[in-house]
Amino acid sequence: MSEQREAVGVIGVGWVGLVTAVCFAELGHRVIARDIIPEKIESLSRGETTIHEPGLEELLRKNAERITFTTEMSILLDGARLLFVCVDTPPTYSGDADLSRVRSVVDDLPAGGGHALVMKSTVPAGTGNSIRRDLPDLAYVSCPEFLKEGTAVADFMHPDRVVVGADAGDEEAATAVAALYEPLGGEILRTDVASAEMIKLASNAFLATKISFINEIANVCEEVGADVSEVAAGMGLDQRIGSSFLRAGIGYGGSCFPKDVTALKMLAGNTGYHFQLLTAVIEVNELQKRRVVGKLEKHLGSLLGKRVALLGLAFKPDTDDMREASSLVLAARLQGEGAEVVAYDPVAAERAGELLGSVEMAGSALEALADADAAVLVTEWREFAELDWSDVAARMARPLIVDGRNFLDPGSLIDAGFTYEGIGRSIQAEPLKSAS
Ligand code: UGA
C-alpha cells in the first residue's frame, strides 16, 4: 500500500461508519472519515457523537488525534487507499434497497485512483459486480457489517466472524482488509463478492425468521397454557438451534431487519424466485405488533378514552434509534381505537417526539404511569425493572400491565397488585386482591 495513503478511509459517518472509524483508531490506525453533512462533521470534530451508542463518545475523545473528520472527498482520497463505504441503503417504496447514496460515492471516485472500495453498507447481491464493471480500475471488497446497535463497540472489538469477499484480481486489497481485522481474533472468512453480500442478507433474514418463529410459538403457548420463555430455554439448549434471538415480544424493528428481510425478498423476486418463507416472517412481525391492543381490550373493553402509558419507544434498549420501532405502529393503533397515549423513553424521547406528534411525552416513567388505565412495556430499558411497582400500582388508575418484552418479573408484579399480561406466558394474571 502507498506510504502516503496509510490512513483507513471511511465514507459516511452514521452508525456503522462512526463505530468503524472510532474502533480502527482505537486499534492504532490513523483514520480519515468523510461525510457530506457539515454539522455532523463539526460536532464529531468537537468530540461529540451524533448518536447514542454506549462507550462510543469516550472512545472518540480518547482517539480524537488519530481521526480526521472532513467533508472533503479530496482529503480522504489523498490520505487513504482503503475506503470503507458506510452510507445507508434505506428501503424504497417498493422495498428494494435504495442504492443512490452508494452510487453517488462511486460517482465521486476518480478513475485510475488506485483506491479500493470496501463495501460495509448492506447492498443486494450483485451490486459489487456491477460497481466493479463500471469502475474497472478500482479494487472492490465486500466486508458486510454485523454490529448490533447498543453493543456496537463490543461487537466490533469481538466479532464472531469477519467476512471479506473479493473476486479475482482484488486479492491484495482483500488481504489488506483482512489484516486490519486480524488483531480482533474473530474468524476471517474469505469469499467471492456475491457470496459475501448474500451472507449479510441471509444472516439478518435468518435472525428475523427466528424472532417471528418464536413469536408464533408464543401465540400458541398462550392457547395451550405453556410458557414461551421455558419453551425457548428448552429449545436453545439444543446446540443446533442455539439460545439467541428466541425472545418473544411485540416484533422486531430497527433500521436493519425490516429493511433487509424485505430487500432479500425483493432481490429473490427480481430473479423470478418467490421467497415464501420471508413473506410469512414479515406478516407475522406486523401482526405481532398489533396483538397488544387485543390484550388491553381483554381487560379494559373499549379503549375509547382510556389512558395508556407506553414505557420505552426506541426499537430496542441502549439506543435512541426510532426507525421501524414497534412503538410507532402501536401508538397509532391505540390512538386509532380512541385511547389517550402517553409515553416515556429515557433516551429516544426527542427523536420519538418528532415522529409521534400527538402522543403526550412524559419526563419520567412515573409521570407517564400516573392515572393511566394500563401500561405497555415496549422497550426493555433497565430502569423499568428497577421501578417500585407497588408504588406504581397505587398511582395508576388501574394496575394493568402488558409486558411486551417479557422483561418484568410477573410474580413481583402480581404481588404488587397488578394484572399482568406477557407474550406467550401462561401466568395466572390476576392479583389475589385488586389494588384499586
Ligand atoms: C441487527 C443484527 O443483529 C446485526 O448483526 C446487524 O449488523 C444489524 O442488524 C445490521 O444489519 O446493521 P440491530 O438492528 O442493531 O442489529 O438490532 P438487534 O439486536 O438484532 O435487534 C433487532 C430487533 O429484534 C429489535 O427490535 C429487538 O427488540 C428484536 N429482537 C431481538 C427480538 O424481538 N427478539 C430477540 O430474541 C432478539
Boltz pocket constraint, residues with backbone or C-beta under 6 A from the ligand:
constraints:
  - pocket:
      binder: B
      contacts: [[A, 122], [A, 145], [A, 146], [A, 147], [A, 148], [A, 149], [A, 150], [A, 204], [A, 207], [A, 211], [A, 244], [A, 245], [A, 246], [A, 247], [A, 248], [A, 249], [A, 250], [A, 251], [A, 252], [A, 253], [A, 254], [A, 255], [A, 256], [A, 257], [A, 260], [A, 315], [A, 316]]
      max_distance: 6.0
